[in-house]
Amino acid sequence: MKKTMYILAFVIITVSCKKEYTCVCTDTVTGEKSYGDKIRSGKLAKKGYEASCEANGDVYNNITCELE
Protein backbone atom coordinates (compact mmCIF):
# COMPACT_ATOMS: atom_id res chain seq x y z
CA MET A 1 0.00 0.00 0.00
CA LYS A 2 2.81 2.43 0.87
CA LYS A 3 4.59 1.61 -2.36
CA THR A 4 1.46 2.46 -4.35
CA MET A 5 1.09 5.76 -2.51
CA TYR A 6 4.73 6.68 -3.26
CA ILE A 7 4.34 5.82 -6.93
CA LEU A 8 1.13 7.84 -7.16
CA ALA A 9 2.75 10.84 -5.47
CA PHE A 10 5.77 10.62 -7.81
CA VAL A 11 3.54 10.51 -10.90
CA ILE A 12 1.50 13.50 -9.75
CA ILE A 13 4.62 15.53 -9.03
CA THR A 14 6.33 14.74 -12.35
CA VAL A 15 3.23 15.40 -14.43
CA SER A 16 2.35 18.66 -12.71
CA CYS A 17 5.90 20.05 -13.04
CA LYS A 18 5.89 19.93 -16.83
CA LYS A 19 5.68 23.21 -18.73
CA GLU A 20 5.12 24.05 -22.37
CA TYR A 21 8.06 25.60 -24.22
CA THR A 22 8.21 27.08 -27.71
CA CYS A 23 11.31 27.60 -29.83
CA VAL A 24 11.20 31.21 -31.04
CA CYS A 25 13.64 32.46 -33.66
CA THR A 26 14.13 36.20 -34.16
CA ASP A 27 15.69 37.92 -37.15
CA THR A 28 18.14 40.40 -35.62
CA VAL A 29 17.88 42.76 -38.62
CA THR A 30 14.09 43.03 -39.00
CA GLY A 31 12.97 41.89 -35.54
CA GLU A 32 10.52 39.44 -37.12
CA LYS A 33 9.75 36.43 -34.92
CA SER A 34 9.16 32.90 -36.11
CA TYR A 35 7.52 30.39 -33.76
CA GLY A 36 8.74 26.83 -34.11
CA ASP A 37 8.09 23.56 -32.36
CA LYS A 38 6.34 23.32 -29.03
CA ILE A 39 7.24 20.80 -26.38
CA ARG A 40 5.80 19.98 -23.00
CA SER A 41 8.53 18.72 -20.70
CA GLY A 42 10.22 18.83 -17.35
CA LYS A 43 13.60 20.31 -16.49
CA LEU A 44 15.70 17.39 -17.76
CA ALA A 45 14.28 17.28 -21.27
CA LYS A 46 14.18 21.08 -21.44
CA LYS A 47 17.98 21.33 -21.43
CA GLY A 48 18.33 19.13 -24.49
CA TYR A 49 15.53 20.87 -26.33
CA GLU A 50 17.00 24.27 -25.45
CA ALA A 51 20.36 23.31 -26.97
CA SER A 52 18.61 22.03 -30.09
CA CYS A 53 16.56 25.22 -30.40
CA GLU A 54 19.59 27.49 -30.02
CA ALA A 55 21.47 25.44 -32.63
CA ASN A 56 18.80 26.46 -35.18
CA GLY A 57 20.12 30.02 -34.98
CA ASP A 58 23.60 28.85 -35.97
CA VAL A 59 22.34 27.63 -39.33
CA TYR A 60 21.29 31.07 -40.61
CA ASN A 61 22.96 34.47 -40.40
CA ASN A 62 21.29 37.18 -38.29
CA ILE A 63 18.94 34.69 -36.55
CA THR A 64 18.84 33.95 -32.84
CA CYS A 65 16.68 31.23 -31.34
CA GLU A 66 15.63 30.67 -27.74
CA LEU A 67 12.97 28.95 -25.68
CA GLU A 68 10.01 30.89 -24.37
Predicted model as a PDB file, atoms N, CA, C, CB and O in Angstrom, pLDDT in the B-factor column:
MODEL        1                                                                  
ATOM      1  N   MET A   1       0.820  -1.192   0.000  1.00 70.00           N  
ATOM      2  CA  MET A   1       0.000   0.000   0.000  1.00 70.00           C  
ATOM      3  C   MET A   1       0.870   1.263   0.000  1.00 70.00           C  
ATOM      4  CB  MET A   1      -0.936  -0.006   1.208  1.00 70.00           C  
ATOM      5  O   MET A   1       0.590   2.218  -0.725  1.00 70.00           O  
ATOM      6  N   LYS A   2       1.927   1.257   0.822  1.00 73.00           N  
ATOM      7  CA  LYS A   2       2.807   2.426   0.865  1.00 73.00           C  
ATOM      8  C   LYS A   2       3.511   2.632  -0.475  1.00 73.00           C  
ATOM      9  CB  LYS A   2       3.844   2.274   1.988  1.00 73.00           C  
ATOM     10  O   LYS A   2       3.688   3.760  -0.935  1.00 73.00           O  
ATOM     11  N   LYS A   3       3.907   1.519  -1.087  1.00 75.00           N  
ATOM     12  CA  LYS A   3       4.593   1.615  -2.364  1.00 75.00           C  
ATOM     13  C   LYS A   3       3.688   2.256  -3.409  1.00 75.00           C  
ATOM     14  CB  LYS A   3       5.054   0.231  -2.830  1.00 75.00           C  
ATOM     15  O   LYS A   3       4.145   3.076  -4.206  1.00 75.00           O  
ATOM     16  N   THR A   4       2.427   1.892  -3.412  1.00 77.00           N  
ATOM     17  CA  THR A   4       1.457   2.457  -4.347  1.00 77.00           C  
ATOM     18  C   THR A   4       1.284   3.948  -4.100  1.00 77.00           C  
ATOM     19  CB  THR A   4       0.105   1.738  -4.225  1.00 77.00           C  
ATOM     20  O   THR A   4       1.187   4.726  -5.049  1.00 77.00           O  
ATOM     21  N   MET A   5       1.246   4.345  -2.862  1.00 70.00           N  
ATOM     22  CA  MET A   5       1.090   5.765  -2.512  1.00 70.00           C  
ATOM     23  C   MET A   5       2.306   6.563  -2.988  1.00 70.00           C  
ATOM     24  CB  MET A   5       0.900   5.935  -0.978  1.00 70.00           C  
ATOM     25  O   MET A   5       2.157   7.672  -3.502  1.00 70.00           O  
ATOM     26  N   TYR A   6       3.513   6.000  -2.818  1.00 68.00           N  
ATOM     27  CA  TYR A   6       4.725   6.681  -3.260  1.00 68.00           C  
ATOM     28  C   TYR A   6       4.760   6.826  -4.775  1.00 68.00           C  
ATOM     29  CB  TYR A   6       5.959   5.929  -2.779  1.00 68.00           C  
ATOM     30  O   TYR A   6       5.138   7.873  -5.300  1.00 68.00           O  
ATOM     31  N   ILE A   7       4.368   5.784  -5.462  1.00 72.00           N  
ATOM     32  CA  ILE A   7       4.339   5.825  -6.928  1.00 72.00           C  
ATOM     33  C   ILE A   7       3.330   6.852  -7.410  1.00 72.00           C  
ATOM     34  CB  ILE A   7       4.002   4.439  -7.507  1.00 72.00           C  
ATOM     35  O   ILE A   7       3.614   7.619  -8.330  1.00 72.00           O  
ATOM     36  N   LEU A   8       2.167   6.874  -6.801  1.00 69.00           N  
ATOM     37  CA  LEU A   8       1.128   7.836  -7.164  1.00 69.00           C  
ATOM     38  C   LEU A   8       1.601   9.265  -6.916  1.00 69.00           C  
ATOM     39  CB  LEU A   8      -0.160   7.559  -6.375  1.00 69.00           C  
ATOM     40  O   LEU A   8       1.385  10.141  -7.753  1.00 69.00           O  
ATOM     41  N   ALA A   9       2.239   9.507  -5.784  1.00 66.00           N  
ATOM     42  CA  ALA A   9       2.752  10.844  -5.469  1.00 66.00           C  
ATOM     43  C   ALA A   9       3.825  11.256  -6.471  1.00 66.00           C  
ATOM     44  CB  ALA A   9       3.319  10.884  -4.034  1.00 66.00           C  
ATOM     45  O   ALA A   9       3.855  12.406  -6.909  1.00 66.00           O  
ATOM     46  N   PHE A  10       4.706  10.326  -6.836  1.00 67.00           N  
ATOM     47  CA  PHE A  10       5.765  10.616  -7.809  1.00 67.00           C  
ATOM     48  C   PHE A  10       5.167  10.981  -9.165  1.00 67.00           C  
ATOM     49  CB  PHE A  10       6.713   9.408  -7.954  1.00 67.00           C  
ATOM     50  O   PHE A  10       5.611  11.939  -9.798  1.00 67.00           O  
ATOM     51  N   VAL A  11       4.182  10.242  -9.607  1.00 63.00           N  
ATOM     52  CA  VAL A  11       3.540  10.508 -10.898  1.00 63.00           C  
ATOM     53  C   VAL A  11       2.867  11.873 -10.896  1.00 63.00           C  
ATOM     54  CB  VAL A  11       2.513   9.414 -11.225  1.00 63.00           C  
ATOM     55  O   VAL A  11       2.982  12.617 -11.869  1.00 63.00           O  
ATOM     56  N   ILE A  12       2.181  12.204  -9.839  1.00 63.00           N  
ATOM     57  CA  ILE A  12       1.503  13.500  -9.752  1.00 63.00           C  
ATOM     58  C   ILE A  12       2.516  14.644  -9.784  1.00 63.00           C  
ATOM     59  CB  ILE A  12       0.652  13.579  -8.469  1.00 63.00           C  
ATOM     60  O   ILE A  12       2.297  15.654 -10.452  1.00 63.00           O  
ATOM     61  N   ILE A  13       3.605  14.483  -9.070  1.00 61.00           N  
ATOM     62  CA  ILE A  13       4.622  15.534  -9.034  1.00 61.00           C  
ATOM     63  C   ILE A  13       5.282  15.710 -10.392  1.00 61.00           C  
ATOM     64  CB  ILE A  13       5.679  15.218  -7.979  1.00 61.00           C  
ATOM     65  O   ILE A  13       5.472  16.842 -10.837  1.00 61.00           O  
ATOM     66  N   THR A  14       5.635  14.623 -11.059  1.00 60.00           N  
ATOM     67  CA  THR A  14       6.329  14.738 -12.347  1.00 60.00           C  
ATOM     68  C   THR A  14       5.413  15.271 -13.441  1.00 60.00           C  
ATOM     69  CB  THR A  14       6.893  13.385 -12.764  1.00 60.00           C  
ATOM     70  O   THR A  14       5.869  16.009 -14.315  1.00 60.00           O  
ATOM     71  N   VAL A  15       4.160  14.921 -13.412  1.00 59.00           N  
ATOM     72  CA  VAL A  15       3.231  15.401 -14.432  1.00 59.00           C  
ATOM     73  C   VAL A  15       2.913  16.871 -14.213  1.00 59.00           C  
ATOM     74  CB  VAL A  15       1.940  14.571 -14.422  1.00 59.00           C  
ATOM     75  O   VAL A  15       2.839  17.632 -15.178  1.00 59.00           O  
ATOM     76  N   SER A  16       2.726  17.284 -12.977  1.00 58.00           N  
ATOM     77  CA  SER A  16       2.347  18.658 -12.706  1.00 58.00           C  
ATOM     78  C   SER A  16       3.497  19.637 -12.892  1.00 58.00           C  
ATOM     79  CB  SER A  16       1.814  18.769 -11.316  1.00 58.00           C  
ATOM     80  O   SER A  16       3.254  20.836 -13.021  1.00 58.00           O  
ATOM     81  N   CYS A  17       4.738  19.167 -12.909  1.00 70.00           N  
ATOM     82  CA  CYS A  17       5.899  20.048 -13.045  1.00 70.00           C  
ATOM     83  C   CYS A  17       6.261  20.318 -14.500  1.00 70.00           C  
ATOM     84  CB  CYS A  17       7.089  19.446 -12.333  1.00 70.00           C  
ATOM     85  O   CYS A  17       7.185  21.087 -14.764  1.00 70.00           O  
ATOM     86  N   LYS A  18       5.576  19.725 -15.423  1.00 78.00           N  
ATOM     87  CA  LYS A  18       5.890  19.934 -16.830  1.00 78.00           C  
ATOM     88  C   LYS A  18       5.329  21.269 -17.301  1.00 78.00           C  
ATOM     89  CB  LYS A  18       5.333  18.784 -17.688  1.00 78.00           C  
ATOM     90  O   LYS A  18       4.241  21.682 -16.900  1.00 78.00           O  
ATOM     91  N   LYS A  19       6.093  21.932 -18.155  1.00 85.00           N  
ATOM     92  CA  LYS A  19       5.678  23.207 -18.728  1.00 85.00           C  
ATOM     93  C   LYS A  19       5.765  23.114 -20.243  1.00 85.00           C  
ATOM     94  CB  LYS A  19       6.553  24.377 -18.192  1.00 85.00           C  
ATOM     95  O   LYS A  19       6.440  22.239 -20.786  1.00 85.00           O  
ATOM     96  N   GLU A  20       5.080  24.018 -20.913  1.00 90.00           N  
ATOM     97  CA  GLU A  20       5.123  24.049 -22.369  1.00 90.00           C  
ATOM     98  C   GLU A  20       6.135  25.102 -22.811  1.00 90.00           C  
ATOM     99  CB  GLU A  20       3.715  24.345 -22.966  1.00 90.00           C  
ATOM    100  O   GLU A  20       6.093  26.246 -22.357  1.00 90.00           O  
ATOM    101  N   TYR A  21       7.039  24.708 -23.695  1.00 90.00           N  
ATOM    102  CA  TYR A  21       8.062  25.595 -24.220  1.00 90.00           C  
ATOM    103  C   TYR A  21       7.924  25.687 -25.729  1.00 90.00           C  
ATOM    104  CB  TYR A  21       9.469  25.108 -23.829  1.00 90.00           C  
ATOM    105  O   TYR A  21       7.536  24.722 -26.387  1.00 90.00           O  
ATOM    106  N   THR A  22       8.246  26.858 -26.272  1.00 92.00           N  
ATOM    107  CA  THR A  22       8.207  27.078 -27.713  1.00 92.00           C  
ATOM    108  C   THR A  22       9.554  27.626 -28.159  1.00 92.00           C  
ATOM    109  CB  THR A  22       7.054  28.048 -28.104  1.00 92.00           C  
ATOM    110  O   THR A  22      10.113  28.520 -27.524  1.00 92.00           O  
ATOM    111  N   CYS A  23      10.064  27.088 -29.248  1.00 93.00           N  
ATOM    112  CA  CYS A  23      11.305  27.595 -29.831  1.00 93.00           C  
ATOM    113  C   CYS A  23      10.944  28.808 -30.694  1.00 93.00           C  
ATOM    114  CB  CYS A  23      12.049  26.482 -30.680  1.00 93.00           C  
ATOM    115  O   CYS A  23      10.194  28.690 -31.663  1.00 93.00           O  
ATOM    116  N   VAL A  24      11.487  29.975 -30.328  1.00 94.00           N  
ATOM    117  CA  VAL A  24      11.197  31.212 -31.045  1.00 94.00           C  
ATOM    118  C   VAL A  24      12.493  31.744 -31.643  1.00 94.00           C  
ATOM    119  CB  VAL A  24      10.541  32.269 -30.105  1.00 94.00           C  
ATOM    120  O   VAL A  24      13.472  31.981 -30.937  1.00 94.00           O  
ATOM    121  N   CYS A  25      12.476  31.927 -32.964  1.00 93.00           N  
ATOM    122  CA  CYS A  25      13.640  32.464 -33.665  1.00 93.00           C  
ATOM    123  C   CYS A  25      13.334  33.900 -34.091  1.00 93.00           C  
ATOM    124  CB  CYS A  25      14.013  31.578 -34.903  1.00 93.00           C  
ATOM    125  O   CYS A  25      12.260  34.193 -34.615  1.00 93.00           O  
ATOM    126  N   THR A  26      14.302  34.787 -33.854  1.00 93.00           N  
ATOM    127  CA  THR A  26      14.133  36.198 -34.158  1.00 93.00           C  
ATOM    128  C   THR A  26      15.201  36.642 -35.143  1.00 93.00           C  
ATOM    129  CB  THR A  26      14.191  37.046 -32.877  1.00 93.00           C  
ATOM    130  O   THR A  26      16.388  36.367 -34.965  1.00 93.00           O  
ATOM    131  N   ASP A  27      14.756  37.336 -36.191  1.00 91.00           N  
ATOM    132  CA  ASP A  27      15.686  37.924 -37.148  1.00 91.00           C  
ATOM    133  C   ASP A  27      16.226  39.197 -36.514  1.00 91.00           C  
ATOM    134  CB  ASP A  27      14.995  38.214 -38.539  1.00 91.00           C  
ATOM    135  O   ASP A  27      15.464  40.112 -36.202  1.00 91.00           O  
ATOM    136  N   THR A  28      17.542  39.258 -36.324  1.00 88.00           N  
ATOM    137  CA  THR A  28      18.137  40.398 -35.624  1.00 88.00           C  
ATOM    138  C   THR A  28      18.104  41.681 -36.454  1.00 88.00           C  
ATOM    139  CB  THR A  28      19.568  40.079 -35.245  1.00 88.00           C  
ATOM    140  O   THR A  28      18.237  42.771 -35.897  1.00 88.00           O  
ATOM    141  N   VAL A  29      17.929  41.577 -37.768  1.00 90.00           N  
ATOM    142  CA  VAL A  29      17.881  42.757 -38.622  1.00 90.00           C  
ATOM    143  C   VAL A  29      16.480  43.360 -38.630  1.00 90.00           C  
ATOM    144  CB  VAL A  29      18.316  42.403 -40.049  1.00 90.00           C  
ATOM    145  O   VAL A  29      16.318  44.560 -38.411  1.00 90.00           O  
ATOM    146  N   THR A  30      15.463  42.527 -38.883  1.00 92.00           N  
ATOM    147  CA  THR A  30      14.090  43.034 -39.000  1.00 92.00           C  
ATOM    148  C   THR A  30      13.294  42.930 -37.706  1.00 92.00           C  
ATOM    149  CB  THR A  30      13.366  42.288 -40.085  1.00 92.00           C  
ATOM    150  O   THR A  30      12.295  43.633 -37.550  1.00 92.00           O  
ATOM    151  N   GLY A  31      13.703  42.079 -36.782  1.00 90.00           N  
ATOM    152  CA  GLY A  31      12.969  41.888 -35.536  1.00 90.00           C  
ATOM    153  C   GLY A  31      11.789  40.939 -35.676  1.00 90.00           C  
ATOM    154  O   GLY A  31      11.032  40.737 -34.727  1.00 90.00           O  
ATOM    155  N   GLU A  32      11.633  40.356 -36.864  1.00 93.00           N  
ATOM    156  CA  GLU A  32      10.521  39.436 -37.118  1.00 93.00           C  
ATOM    157  C   GLU A  32      10.740  38.133 -36.355  1.00 93.00           C  
ATOM    158  CB  GLU A  32      10.373  39.157 -38.637  1.00 93.00           C  
ATOM    159  O   GLU A  32      11.834  37.568 -36.361  1.00 93.00           O  
ATOM    160  N   LYS A  33       9.664  37.662 -35.690  1.00 93.00           N  
ATOM    161  CA  LYS A  33       9.750  36.427 -34.915  1.00 93.00           C  
ATOM    162  C   LYS A  33       9.084  35.286 -35.663  1.00 93.00           C  
ATOM    163  CB  LYS A  33       9.106  36.606 -33.534  1.00 93.00           C  
ATOM    164  O   LYS A  33       8.070  35.459 -36.340  1.00 93.00           O  
ATOM    165  N   SER A  34       9.690  34.113 -35.516  1.00 91.00           N  
ATOM    166  CA  SER A  34       9.156  32.899 -36.111  1.00 91.00           C  
ATOM    167  C   SER A  34       9.004  31.874 -34.995  1.00 91.00           C  
ATOM    168  CB  SER A  34      10.079  32.363 -37.266  1.00 91.00           C  
ATOM    169  O   SER A  34       9.971  31.558 -34.301  1.00 91.00           O  
ATOM    170  N   TYR A  35       7.790  31.355 -34.822  1.00 91.00           N  
ATOM    171  CA  TYR A  35       7.523  30.393 -33.758  1.00 91.00           C  
ATOM    172  C   TYR A  35       7.649  28.981 -34.308  1.00 91.00           C  
ATOM    173  CB  TYR A  35       6.118  30.617 -33.146  1.00 91.00           C  
ATOM    174  O   TYR A  35       7.011  28.624 -35.298  1.00 91.00           O  
ATOM    175  N   GLY A  36       8.479  28.191 -33.651  1.00 86.00           N  
ATOM    176  CA  GLY A  36       8.743  26.831 -34.105  1.00 86.00           C  
ATOM    177  C   GLY A  36       8.009  25.802 -33.281  1.00 86.00           C  
ATOM    178  O   GLY A  36       6.872  26.008 -32.857  1.00 86.00           O  
ATOM    179  N   ASP A  37       8.678  24.695 -33.064  1.00 83.00           N  
ATOM    180  CA  ASP A  37       8.092  23.560 -32.361  1.00 83.00           C  
ATOM    181  C   ASP A  37       7.753  23.890 -30.917  1.00 83.00           C  
ATOM    182  CB  ASP A  37       9.034  22.383 -32.404  1.00 83.00           C  
ATOM    183  O   ASP A  37       8.407  24.707 -30.270  1.00 83.00           O  
ATOM    184  N   LYS A  38       6.720  23.235 -30.438  1.00 87.00           N  
ATOM    185  CA  LYS A  38       6.335  23.321 -29.033  1.00 87.00           C  
ATOM    186  C   LYS A  38       6.604  21.979 -28.380  1.00 87.00           C  
ATOM    187  CB  LYS A  38       4.839  23.729 -28.876  1.00 87.00           C  
ATOM    188  O   LYS A  38       6.447  20.929 -29.002  1.00 87.00           O  
ATOM    189  N   ILE A  39       7.006  22.023 -27.133  1.00 86.00           N  
ATOM    190  CA  ILE A  39       7.242  20.801 -26.380  1.00 86.00           C  
ATOM    191  C   ILE A  39       6.755  21.012 -24.954  1.00 86.00           C  
ATOM    192  CB  ILE A  39       8.747  20.400 -26.406  1.00 86.00           C  
ATOM    193  O   ILE A  39       6.867  22.102 -24.393  1.00 86.00           O  
ATOM    194  N   ARG A  40       6.223  19.961 -24.394  1.00 85.00           N  
ATOM    195  CA  ARG A  40       5.805  19.983 -22.997  1.00 85.00           C  
ATOM    196  C   ARG A  40       6.724  19.022 -22.258  1.00 85.00           C  
ATOM    197  CB  ARG A  40       4.279  19.587 -22.826  1.00 85.00           C  
ATOM    198  O   ARG A  40       6.693  17.813 -22.489  1.00 85.00           O  
ATOM    199  N   SER A  41       7.548  19.577 -21.359  1.00 81.00           N  
ATOM    200  CA  SER A  41       8.532  18.724 -20.699  1.00 81.00           C  
ATOM    201  C   SER A  41       8.906  19.269 -19.328  1.00 81.00           C  
ATOM    202  CB  SER A  41       9.780  18.588 -21.564  1.00 81.00           C  
ATOM    203  O   SER A  41       8.523  20.368 -18.927  1.00 81.00           O  
ATOM    204  N   GLY A  42       9.668  18.447 -18.640  1.00 78.00           N  
ATOM    205  CA  GLY A  42      10.217  18.832 -17.354  1.00 78.00           C  
ATOM    206  C   GLY A  42      11.606  19.432 -17.540  1.00 78.00           C  
ATOM    207  O   GLY A  42      12.030  19.700 -18.665  1.00 78.00           O  
ATOM    208  N   LYS A  43      12.303  19.638 -16.443  1.00 75.00           N  
ATOM    209  CA  LYS A  43      13.603  20.308 -16.488  1.00 75.00           C  
ATOM    210  C   LYS A  43      14.656  19.516 -17.244  1.00 75.00           C  
ATOM    211  CB  LYS A  43      14.088  20.572 -15.094  1.00 75.00           C  
ATOM    212  O   LYS A  43      15.470  20.107 -17.954  1.00 75.00           O  
ATOM    213  N   LEU A  44      14.664  18.193 -17.112  1.00 75.00           N  
ATOM    214  CA  LEU A  44      15.703  17.391 -17.755  1.00 75.00           C  
ATOM    215  C   LEU A  44      15.613  17.449 -19.273  1.00 75.00           C  
ATOM    216  CB  LEU A  44      15.612  15.951 -17.293  1.00 75.00           C  
ATOM    217  O   LEU A  44      16.622  17.676 -19.941  1.00 75.00           O  
ATOM    218  N   ALA A  45      14.446  17.253 -19.818  1.00 80.00           N  
ATOM    219  CA  ALA A  45      14.278  17.276 -21.273  1.00 80.00           C  
ATOM    220  C   ALA A  45      14.399  18.689 -21.819  1.00 80.00           C  
ATOM    221  CB  ALA A  45      12.925  16.681 -21.664  1.00 80.00           C  
ATOM    222  O   ALA A  45      14.758  18.872 -22.983  1.00 80.00           O  
ATOM    223  N   LYS A  46      14.107  19.687 -21.002  1.00 83.00           N  
ATOM    224  CA  LYS A  46      14.179  21.077 -21.439  1.00 83.00           C  
ATOM    225  C   LYS A  46      15.595  21.447 -21.858  1.00 83.00           C  
ATOM    226  CB  LYS A  46      13.700  22.009 -20.331  1.00 83.00           C  
ATOM    227  O   LYS A  46      15.779  22.158 -22.846  1.00 83.00           O  
ATOM    228  N   LYS A  47      16.591  20.977 -21.125  1.00 83.00           N  
ATOM    229  CA  LYS A  47      17.979  21.333 -21.427  1.00 83.00           C  
ATOM    230  C   LYS A  47      18.384  20.857 -22.818  1.00 83.00           C  
ATOM    231  CB  LYS A  47      18.920  20.739 -20.378  1.00 83.00           C  
ATOM    232  O   LYS A  47      19.032  21.595 -23.561  1.00 83.00           O  
ATOM    233  N   GLY A  48      18.015  19.651 -23.170  1.00 85.00           N  
ATOM    234  CA  GLY A  48      18.334  19.126 -24.493  1.00 85.00           C  
ATOM    235  C   GLY A  48      17.594  19.863 -25.590  1.00 85.00           C  
ATOM    236  O   GLY A  48      18.162  20.152 -26.643  1.00 85.00           O  
ATOM    237  N   TYR A  49      16.336  20.164 -25.349  1.00 87.00           N  
ATOM    238  CA  TYR A  49      15.532  20.874 -26.333  1.00 87.00           C  
ATOM    239  C   TYR A  49      16.035  22.307 -26.494  1.00 87.00           C  
ATOM    240  CB  TYR A  49      14.048  20.867 -25.925  1.00 87.00           C  
ATOM    241  O   TYR A  49      16.020  22.855 -27.596  1.00 87.00           O  
ATOM    242  N   GLU A  50      16.477  22.905 -25.400  1.00 88.00           N  
ATOM    243  CA  GLU A  50      17.002  24.266 -25.452  1.00 88.00           C  
ATOM    244  C   GLU A  50      18.261  24.330 -26.321  1.00 88.00           C  
ATOM    245  CB  GLU A  50      17.308  24.776 -24.033  1.00 88.00           C  
ATOM    246  O   GLU A  50      18.422  25.251 -27.121  1.00 88.00           O  
ATOM    247  N   ALA A  51      19.143  23.354 -26.160  1.00 89.00           N  
ATOM    248  CA  ALA A  51      20.363  23.305 -26.973  1.00 89.00           C  
ATOM    249  C   ALA A  51      20.012  23.113 -28.446  1.00 89.00           C  
ATOM    250  CB  ALA A  51      21.294  22.169 -26.492  1.00 89.00           C  
ATOM    251  O   ALA A  51      20.625  23.729 -29.318  1.00 89.00           O  
ATOM    252  N   SER A  52      19.040  22.271 -28.720  1.00 88.00           N  
ATOM    253  CA  SER A  52      18.611  22.032 -30.089  1.00 88.00           C  
ATOM    254  C   SER A  52      17.998  23.290 -30.704  1.00 88.00           C  
ATOM    255  CB  SER A  52      17.608  20.881 -30.134  1.00 88.00           C  
ATOM    256  O   SER A  52      18.255  23.609 -31.865  1.00 88.00           O  
ATOM    257  N   CYS A  53      17.206  23.984 -29.937  1.00 88.00           N  
ATOM    258  CA  CYS A  53      16.565  25.218 -30.405  1.00 88.00           C  
ATOM    259  C   CYS A  53      17.611  26.276 -30.716  1.00 88.00           C  
ATOM    260  CB  CYS A  53      15.569  25.749 -29.355  1.00 88.00           C  
ATOM    261  O   CYS A  53      17.557  26.910 -31.770  1.00 88.00           O  
ATOM    262  N   GLU A  54      18.559  26.474 -29.815  1.00 88.00           N  
ATOM    263  CA  GLU A  54      19.594  27.486 -30.020  1.00 88.00           C  
ATOM    264  C   GLU A  54      20.484  27.144 -31.210  1.00 88.00           C  
ATOM    265  CB  GLU A  54      20.444  27.635 -28.762  1.00 88.00           C  
ATOM    266  O   GLU A  54      21.004  28.041 -31.873  1.00 88.00           O  
ATOM    267  N   ALA A  55      20.662  25.863 -31.484  1.00 88.00           N  
ATOM    268  CA  ALA A  55      21.466  25.442 -32.634  1.00 88.00           C  
ATOM    269  C   ALA A  55      20.811  25.843 -33.946  1.00 88.00           C  
ATOM    270  CB  ALA A  55      21.687  23.932 -32.605  1.00 88.00           C  
ATOM    271  O   ALA A  55      21.505  26.003 -34.950  1.00 88.00           O  
ATOM    272  N   ASN A  56      19.495  26.009 -33.966  1.00 83.00           N  
ATOM    273  CA  ASN A  56      18.802  26.456 -35.180  1.00 83.00           C  
ATOM    274  C   ASN A  56      19.298  27.829 -35.609  1.00 83.00           C  
ATOM    275  CB  ASN A  56      17.281  26.491 -34.955  1.00 83.00           C  
ATOM    276  O   ASN A  56      19.374  28.110 -36.805  1.00 83.00           O  
ATOM    277  N   GLY A  57      19.634  28.680 -34.661  1.00 79.00           N  
ATOM    278  CA  GLY A  57      20.121  30.015 -34.977  1.00 79.00           C  
ATOM    279  C   GLY A  57      21.493  30.004 -35.613  1.00 79.00           C  
ATOM    280  O   GLY A  57      21.859  30.951 -36.308  1.00 79.00           O  
ATOM    281  N   ASP A  58      22.261  28.943 -35.389  1.00 79.00           N  
ATOM    282  CA  ASP A  58      23.597  28.846 -35.967  1.00 79.00           C  
ATOM    283  C   ASP A  58      23.564  28.529 -37.463  1.00 79.00           C  
ATOM    284  CB  ASP A  58      24.396  27.786 -35.239  1.00 79.00           C  
ATOM    285  O   ASP A  58      24.549  28.740 -38.170  1.00 79.00           O  
ATOM    286  N   VAL A  59      22.450  28.031 -37.929  1.00 79.00           N  
ATOM    287  CA  VAL A  59      22.336  27.625 -39.334  1.00 79.00           C  
ATOM    288  C   VAL A  59      22.219  28.848 -40.254  1.00 79.00           C  
ATOM    289  CB  VAL A  59      21.117  26.698 -39.525  1.00 79.00           C  
ATOM    290  O   VAL A  59      22.742  28.843 -41.368  1.00 79.00           O  
ATOM    291  N   TYR A  60      21.540  29.880 -39.788  1.00 78.00           N  
ATOM    292  CA  TYR A  60      21.294  31.067 -40.612  1.00 78.00           C  
ATOM    293  C   TYR A  60      21.977  32.293 -40.011  1.00 78.00           C  
ATOM    294  CB  TYR A  60      19.780  31.321 -40.756  1.00 78.00           C  
ATOM    295  O   TYR A  60      22.127  32.395 -38.793  1.00 78.00           O  
ATOM    296  N   ASN A  61      22.390  33.220 -40.870  1.00 82.00           N  
ATOM    297  CA  ASN A  61      22.963  34.472 -40.400  1.00 82.00           C  
ATOM    298  C   ASN A  61      21.871  35.384 -39.854  1.00 82.00           C  
ATOM    299  CB  ASN A  61      23.731  35.171 -41.531  1.00 82.00           C  
ATOM    300  O   ASN A  61      20.742  35.363 -40.345  1.00 82.00           O  
ATOM    301  N   ASN A  62      22.192  36.170 -38.861  1.00 86.00           N  
ATOM    302  CA  ASN A  62      21.291  37.180 -38.289  1.00 86.00           C  
ATOM    303  C   ASN A  62      20.032  36.580 -37.660  1.00 86.00           C  
ATOM    304  CB  ASN A  62      20.890  38.168 -39.360  1.00 86.00           C  
ATOM    305  O   ASN A  62      19.008  37.261 -37.588  1.00 86.00           O  
ATOM    306  N   ILE A  63      20.079  35.337 -37.208  1.00 89.00           N  
ATOM    307  CA  ILE A  63      18.943  34.690 -36.555  1.00 89.00           C  
ATOM    308  C   ILE A  63      19.392  34.205 -35.176  1.00 89.00           C  
ATOM    309  CB  ILE A  63      18.390  33.500 -37.420  1.00 89.00           C  
ATOM    310  O   ILE A  63      20.448  33.587 -35.042  1.00 89.00           O  
ATOM    311  N   THR A  64      18.592  34.488 -34.167  1.00 91.00           N  
ATOM    312  CA  THR A  64      18.842  33.952 -32.838  1.00 91.00           C  
ATOM    313  C   THR A  64      17.596  33.194 -32.405  1.00 91.00           C  
ATOM    314  CB  THR A  64      19.206  35.085 -31.819  1.00 91.00           C  
ATOM    315  O   THR A  64      16.476  33.648 -32.638  1.00 91.00           O  
ATOM    316  N   CYS A  65      17.789  32.054 -31.781  1.00 91.00           N  
ATOM    317  CA  CYS A  65      16.677  31.227 -31.341  1.00 91.00           C  
ATOM    318  C   CYS A  65      16.797  30.959 -29.850  1.00 91.00           C  
ATOM    319  CB  CYS A  65      16.629  29.906 -32.128  1.00 91.00           C  
ATOM    320  O   CYS A  65      17.894  30.760 -29.327  1.00 91.00           O  
ATOM    321  N   GLU A  66      15.657  30.956 -29.176  1.00 90.00           N  
ATOM    322  CA  GLU A  66      15.629  30.669 -27.737  1.00 90.00           C  
ATOM    323  C   GLU A  66      14.267  30.111 -27.342  1.00 90.00           C  
ATOM    324  CB  GLU A  66      15.948  31.943 -26.914  1.00 90.00           C  
ATOM    325  O   GLU A  66      13.286  30.249 -28.073  1.00 90.00           O  
ATOM    326  N   LEU A  67      14.229  29.488 -26.191  1.00 87.00           N  
ATOM    327  CA  LEU A  67      12.966  28.946 -25.681  1.00 87.00           C  
ATOM    328  C   LEU A  67      12.191  30.027 -24.947  1.00 87.00           C  
ATOM    329  CB  LEU A  67      13.221  27.745 -24.749  1.00 87.00           C  
ATOM    330  O   LEU A  67      12.765  30.862 -24.248  1.00 87.00           O  
ATOM    331  N   GLU A  68      10.911  29.996 -25.115  1.00 87.00           N  
ATOM    332  CA  GLU A  68      10.013  30.887 -24.367  1.00 87.00           C  
ATOM    333  C   GLU A  68       8.944  30.059 -23.742  1.00 87.00           C  
ATOM    334  CB  GLU A  68       9.395  31.980 -25.268  1.00 87.00           C  
ATOM    335  O   GLU A  68       8.068  30.592 -23.061  1.00 87.00           O  
TER     336      GLU A  68                                                      
ENDMDL                                                                          
END                                                                             
